[in-house]
Structures are given as C-alpha cells and as structure tokens.
Amino acid sequence: MDPNVTIPERPPSLLRMLDAVLQIALVALLIFACSRIILPFTGILLWSVILAVMLYPLHQRLVLRVGNRWSAMLIGLVSVALMLVPLVMVVTSLGSSILAFVSGLQDGSLTVPPPPPRLADLPLVGQKLTETWSLVATNMPAALAKYGQQLSGIAAWLASFAAGLAAGQLSFVLSFAVAAVLIAYSDGATEFASRLLERITGSKAQGPRLVEMTAATIRGVAVGVVGVAVIQSLLIGVGFFAIGLSSAGVLTLVVLLFAIVQVPAVLVTLPVIAYVLATEATTPAIIFSIWTVIAGLSDNFLKPLMLGRGLEVPMPVILIGVIGGMIADGLLGLFVGPVLLAVGYVLLMEWLRYDPIEGRPQTDDPRP
C-alpha cells in the first residue's frame, strides 16, 4: 500500500448524527418546558432582579452588622412596608375614579363641566371639540346615543385596566419579597451571570465587565430616573390626598409618568393649585400650594444625589421604555420598561464599540 495515497475522510456515521439530533432535541425540550413555567413570572422576576441590584449596596453595608440572611430579610420587610401603604392608596383611588367614570357612563349620571371659552379658538379642531364637549355637558343621553359605540370601547378598556390594578399592585409588592431572596444569594447569582456572559462572549475578561456595566446601568436608571420620579410623585401625591381631591390617584400617576420621562411636574401641579385656590379655604389652599411647589421642585436636588454618574442613556430610550412597558405589562411595566430598555441600549453600544481582534472596546464612539 502506497503511504503517499490519501484516504478520504469518512462522513460521520448515522449513529453519531442521531446522537447529536437527540441531544439538541432534549435541550430544546428542556428549554421549552422551563420557559412555560417561568414565562408567567417574567415581569415579576425582571423587576425583582432590578430591585435586588438596586438594593445590593445597602445590603453590603448591613451584612457586616446583622449577617447575610438577616440583612436580606430586613431589606425585604422594610421595602414591602414602605411601598405597600402609598401604593394601596394610589391604586385604590385610581381604581375608584375609573370605576366611577365607567358607572357614570353606563347609567347616564356622569356630569361634565362646560368647555372653556378659549377651546373654540384652537385652529382646525377647536370648534368640533367645543360642540362635542357642550353636547356631553348639556345632554348626556344624546351624547351617549351619538358616541355610544366609541365610549363603550373606552369604558370597557378602563374597566379592564381598573381590574388589572389589583393584580399589578400584588405583583409589585411581591417583587420586593423575591428581591430579598435574590439579595441573600447575590454572590452565587453574580457568579452565574459572569459565567453566562463569558460563555456568550467567549472572553473571560468581558463577562465580569459586562456584569458590572449592567449593574451600574440598572442602578443609574432605577435610582436616578425611576427612583427620583417615585419620590417626587409620592410627595406631590401626599398633598393631593391631604387636600381631598377626588382624582388624587389619577393625578399622582400622571405626575409619575411625567417625572419618569423628565417632563416638569409643574404642568400638572399648576392647574391643580389654581383649582384648589379657587375652591378651598384660604389657609389650607395656601399650605397645599407651598407644599406642592416644594415637592414639584424636589427633583432639582434629588437628581444630583441619586443620578448615576456617567450614565449616557438618551431620554427617547427612557420614554419608549415607559410607554412600551406600561402597554405590555401595566403597572409593573411602567418601572421595568425604562430600566430594561436602558440596559439593552448600553449593552448594544458596548457591543458596537467592542473590537473582536484586540479583545477590548474601541476608543472611538460609534454613536452619532
């Protein structure tokens, strides 16, 4: 036999191919089975992870004094207690306002004030809006007969939204309890995330670096944007509830939305202050006005204290995260959406800057 003659490689045997197909099928089946179990809890788990990353620096301070488990338990109990009371008040008020509006539409008892005189001066739509508003304010049965189909769809959506508030409230509070468990096992979770990113990126240096970057982004957005918005809206909401506004829950939620997307809360508080000054007694109205103005300006000194340094997430990303998260997951998505989208944006920018040849981020910034 001539040693210079090359023997062609044999194709893989049928048995080896069947083994590979069987392994892939079993892995796919396992992923599918696990995803079916985890999928209903995706929103809660995402928000729990965000809370755990956000509260981890506090855990590091407490663990030296009370230990790992007691620190996690203390953080969970205090967080649930602090969030449960204001959340119940806001959601209950919001739900009652929506249900009162829906029931008023159904039985025709809803009363609407007349339109403001300047509404008719708006170009293109002013006259039409004034006519529609006047019809609703003066003759509700005729308005329901004319616009009943459109209003019934809106009423059905509002009723469904009000019914989902209780579930959203329970999920929101439950997330703090799950976050406390994640904090107790934070070391193992960090190691798992590092190994997973190492396997995905193929670099031992990139794994821990991406974990650190993700944690910094979560803390920057969750504390510096969402956290400041929650504190500011709660301070303003205290005044709304104290003065006895019937729509205090709705107004508080609107202030929260405005604060998250960095729109000045004064757009909501100034009309409310004018209404309170016109309808309430002088002393309570003045106290309410002073409190609301101070609370509306509180973000000016909260942001420097809480906003993450060096965080570069464009505001349109936060805005899309807020709107998309609320549409997708309701109350919980309002908080998860901007944080999750900000993390995705930061990781995408890091991937675009990464040089696979040098194995490190590029010096030039690809962003426009």
C-alpha positions in Angstrom: 0.0 0.0 0.0 1.4 3.4 -1.1 1.8 5.6 2.0 1.5 8.7 -0.2 -2.1 7.9 -1.1 -4.5 10.0 1.0 -7.6 8.2 2.3 -10.7 10.5 2.1 -12.3 11.2 5.4 -15.4 9.2 6.1 -18.6 11.0 6.7 -19.9 10.9 10.2 -21.8 7.7 11.0 -25.6 7.7 11.2 -25.4 6.8 14.9 -23.3 9.9 15.7 -25.8 12.1 13.7 -28.7 10.6 15.6 -26.9 11.2 18.9 -26.4 14.9 18.0 -30.0 15.3 16.9 -31.2 13.6 20.1 -29.1 15.9 22.3 -30.3 19.1 20.5 -33.9 17.9 20.8 -33.6 17.1 24.5 -32.0 20.5 25.2 -34.8 22.3 23.2 -37.4 20.3 25.0 -35.9 21.2 28.4 -35.8 24.9 27.4 -39.3 24.8 26.2 -40.6 23.1 29.4 -38.7 25.5 31.7 -39.9 28.6 29.7 -43.5 27.5 30.1 -43.1 27.5 33.8 -41.1 30.7 34.1 -43.0 32.8 31.5 -45.9 33.8 33.7 -43.5 35.2 36.3 -41.2 37.0 33.8 -42.4 40.5 34.7 -42.1 39.9 38.5 -38.7 38.2 38.1 -37.3 41.1 36.0 -38.4 43.7 38.4 -37.1 41.6 41.3 -33.7 41.4 39.7 -33.8 45.2 39.2 -34.7 45.8 42.8 -32.0 43.3 44.0 -29.3 45.1 42.0 -30.6 48.5 43.2 -30.6 47.5 46.9 -27.4 45.4 46.9 -25.2 48.4 48.1 -27.4 48.7 51.1 -27.1 45.0 51.7 -23.4 45.2 51.7 -23.5 47.8 54.5 -26.0 45.9 56.6 -24.4 42.4 56.2 -21.4 43.5 58.3 -23.6 44.2 61.2 -26.5 41.7 61.1 -25.4 39.0 58.7 -26.4 38.0 55.3 -29.8 36.4 55.9 -31.0 39.0 58.5 -29.9 41.8 56.2 -31.9 40.4 53.2 -34.9 39.8 55.5 -34.7 43.3 56.9 -34.5 44.9 53.5 -37.5 42.9 52.2 -39.7 43.6 55.2 -38.9 47.4 55.3 -39.3 47.7 51.5 -42.7 46.0 51.4 -43.9 48.1 54.3 -42.7 51.4 52.8 -44.2 50.7 49.4 -47.4 48.9 50.3 -49.2 51.8 52.1 -48.7 54.5 49.4 -49.3 52.0 46.6 -52.6 50.9 48.1 -53.8 54.5 48.4 -52.8 55.5 44.9 -54.1 52.3 43.2 -57.4 52.3 45.2 -58.0 56.0 44.4 -57.2 55.4 40.7 -59.4 52.3 40.5 -62.3 54.0 42.2 -62.0 57.0 39.9 -62.0 54.8 36.8 -64.9 52.7 38.1 -66.9 55.8 38.9 -66.4 57.1 35.4 -67.4 53.8 33.8 -70.5 53.5 36.0 -71.4 57.1 35.3 -71.3 56.4 31.6 -73.4 53.3 32.0 -76.3 54.9 34.0 -76.0 58.4 32.5 -75.2 60.1 35.8 -71.9 61.4 34.7 -71.6 65.2 34.9 -69.1 67.2 32.8 -68.4 70.9 33.3 -68.9 73.2 30.2 -66.0 73.7 27.9 -63.6 76.6 28.4 -64.3 79.6 26.2 -60.8 79.5 24.6 -61.2 76.0 23.4 -63.2 77.1 20.3 -60.3 79.4 19.3 -58.0 76.4 18.6 -57.3 76.0 14.9 -58.8 73.1 12.9 -60.2 71.1 15.9 -61.4 73.8 18.3 -64.9 74.2 17.0 -65.5 70.5 16.7 -64.2 69.8 20.3 -66.4 72.6 21.7 -69.5 71.2 20.1 -68.8 67.7 21.3 -67.9 68.8 24.8 -71.0 71.0 25.0 -73.2 68.1 23.9 -71.7 65.9 26.6 -72.1 68.6 29.3 -75.7 69.5 28.5 -77.3 66.4 27.1 -75.6 63.2 28.2 -78.3 60.8 26.8 -77.9 62.4 23.4 -74.1 62.2 23.6 -74.3 58.5 24.6 -76.7 57.9 21.6 -74.3 59.6 19.2 -70.9 58.5 20.6 -72.0 55.4 22.5 -70.0 52.9 20.4 -66.8 54.8 20.9 -67.4 55.5 24.6 -68.4 51.8 25.2 -65.0 50.7 23.9 -63.2 53.3 26.1 -65.3 52.3 29.1 -64.6 48.6 28.6 -60.8 49.3 28.4 -60.9 51.4 31.5 -62.8 48.7 33.4 -60.3 46.1 32.4 -57.5 48.5 33.4 -59.0 49.1 36.8 -59.5 45.3 37.3 -55.8 44.7 36.5 -54.6 47.3 39.0 -55.1 44.9 41.9 -53.1 42.2 40.3 -50.4 44.7 39.3 -50.3 46.0 42.9 -49.8 42.5 44.3 -47.1 41.7 41.7 -45.3 44.9 42.6 -45.2 44.2 46.3 -44.4 40.5 45.7 -41.3 41.6 43.7 -39.8 43.1 46.8 -40.1 39.8 48.7 -38.5 38.0 45.7 -35.7 40.6 45.5 -34.9 40.0 49.2 -34.3 36.3 48.4 -32.1 37.2 45.4 -30.1 39.5 47.6 -29.5 36.7 50.1 -28.0 34.6 47.2 -26.3 37.6 45.5 -22.8 36.0 45.3 -24.0 32.9 43.5 -26.2 35.0 41.2 -23.3 37.3 40.3 -21.0 34.3 39.6 -23.7 32.7 37.4 -24.2 35.9 35.4 -20.5 36.3 34.9 -20.0 32.7 33.7 -23.0 33.0 31.4 -21.7 36.2 29.8 -18.2 34.7 29.5 -19.7 31.7 27.6 -21.8 34.1 25.3 -18.9 36.5 24.6 -16.1 33.9 24.6 -14.0 36.2 26.7 -13.2 35.7 30.4 -12.5 39.5 30.7 -15.7 40.6 29.1 -18.1 38.6 31.4 -17.4 40.4 34.7 -17.0 43.7 32.9 -20.5 43.4 31.3 -22.0 42.3 34.6 -20.6 45.4 36.3 -21.7 47.6 33.5 -25.2 46.1 33.6 -25.5 46.6 37.3 -24.3 50.2 37.0 -26.9 50.9 34.3 -29.7 49.4 36.4 -28.8 51.4 39.4 -28.4 54.6 37.4 -31.8 54.4 35.7 -33.7 52.7 38.6 -32.4 55.1 41.2 -31.6 58.2 39.3 -34.7 58.2 37.0 -37.4 55.9 38.3 -36.4 56.4 42.0 -36.5 60.2 41.8 -39.8 60.1 39.9 -41.4 57.8 42.5 -40.2 60.0 45.4 -41.3 63.2 43.7 -44.7 61.8 42.7 -45.3 60.5 46.3 -44.5 63.9 47.8 -46.9 65.6 45.4 -49.5 62.8 45.9 -49.4 63.4 49.7 -50.7 66.9 49.0 -53.3 65.7 46.6 -54.7 63.2 49.1 -54.4 65.6 52.1 -56.5 68.3 50.4 -59.1 65.7 49.5 -59.0 65.7 45.7 -61.4 63.1 44.2 -58.9 62.2 41.4 -55.8 62.2 43.6 -54.8 58.7 42.4 -55.1 59.6 38.7 -53.2 62.9 39.2 -50.4 61.1 41.1 -50.0 58.6 38.3 -49.8 61.4 35.7 -47.2 63.1 37.8 -45.2 59.9 38.0 -45.4 59.4 34.2 -44.3 63.0 33.6 -41.4 62.7 36.1 -40.1 59.4 34.6 -39.9 61.0 31.1 -38.3 64.1 32.6 -41.3 66.4 31.8 -41.7 69.1 34.5 -44.4 68.2 37.1 -45.5 71.9 37.1 -47.6 71.1 34.0 -49.9 69.1 36.3 -49.4 70.9 39.6 -50.1 74.5 38.4 -53.7 73.8 37.2 -54.3 71.8 40.4 -53.0 74.6 42.6 -55.3 77.1 40.7 -58.3 74.8 41.2 -57.6 74.4 44.9 -57.1 78.1 45.5 -60.4 78.7 43.8 -62.4 76.1 45.6 -60.9 75.5 49.0 -60.5 77.7 52.1 -57.6 80.2 52.1 -55.3 78.7 54.8 -55.5 75.0 53.5 -55.1 76.2 49.9 -52.0 78.2 50.7 -50.4 75.4 52.7 -51.2 73.0 49.8 -49.8 75.4 47.2 -46.5 75.8 49.2 -46.1 72.1 49.7 -46.9 71.3 46.1 -44.4 73.8 44.7 -41.7 72.5 47.0 -42.5 68.9 46.1 -42.6 69.8 42.4 -39.1 71.2 42.6 -37.7 68.4 44.7 -36.2 66.7 41.7 -33.7 69.5 41.4 -31.8 68.4 44.5 -32.8 64.7 44.3 -31.2 64.1 40.9 -27.7 65.2 41.9 -27.8 62.9 44.9 -29.2 59.8 43.2 -28.5 60.1 39.4 -25.7 57.7 38.3 -22.5 59.4 37.2 -21.5 58.9 33.6 -24.8 57.3 32.6 -25.5 58.0 29.0 -28.9 56.8 28.1 -30.9 59.1 25.7 -34.2 60.3 27.0 -36.1 58.8 24.0 -35.0 55.4 25.2 -36.5 56.0 28.6 -39.7 57.4 27.1 -40.2 54.4 24.8 -39.4 52.1 27.7 -42.1 53.8 29.9 -44.8 53.7 27.2 -44.0 50.3 25.9 -43.6 48.8 29.3 -46.9 50.1 30.5 -48.7 48.9 27.4 -47.1 45.4 27.7 -47.2 44.8 31.5 -49.3 47.6 33.0 -48.2 49.0 36.4 -45.2 46.7 36.6 -44.0 47.6 33.1 -44.0 51.3 34.0 -40.9 50.6 36.1 -39.4 47.6 34.3 -39.7 49.1 30.8 -37.3 52.0 31.0 -34.7 50.1 33.0 -34.7 47.0 30.7 -34.5 49.1 27.6 -31.7 51.2 29.0 -29.7 48.1 29.8 -30.3 46.8 26.3 -29.2 50.1 24.8 -26.0 50.2 26.9 -25.1 46.6 26.0 -25.7 47.3 22.3 -23.4 50.3 22.4 -20.8 48.3 24.2 -21.1 45.6 21.5 -20.7 48.1 18.7 -17.6 49.6 20.4 -16.0 46.2 21.0 -13.1 45.2 18.8 -13.1 41.4 18.5 -9.5 41.5 17.2 -8.0 43.5 20.0 -10.4 42.0 22.6 -11.2 45.3 24.1 -13.6 48.3 23.5 -12.7 50.6 20.7 -11.6 54.1 21.6 -13.9 55.9 19.0 -17.5 56.2 19.9 -19.9 54.9 17.1 -22.8 56.9 18.4 -23.8 59.9 16.2 
